[in-house]
């Protein structure tokens, strides 16, 4: 059978040491679980904050920036005005050239 010294060794050292190791592992596991839960909650809150900020930014962009349709309409208006100005300048240049050619003769 087991000798008296071996039983004494197991009783005095091994069982308390194993109990302490079990307790440390159990406590570490619970602390890790609690910390993981805390991190999940923090990440959820921050994700919600980011979603809200992104929604607010999208709303601000939609309110304050022109759409492509509006920009195209503005570009078309500017081009048509510039073409009218160019045609008026061309006709004025032709009239000026005719007047200078008549007065130069």
Beta strands, then each sheet from edge to edge (+ up, - down):
end
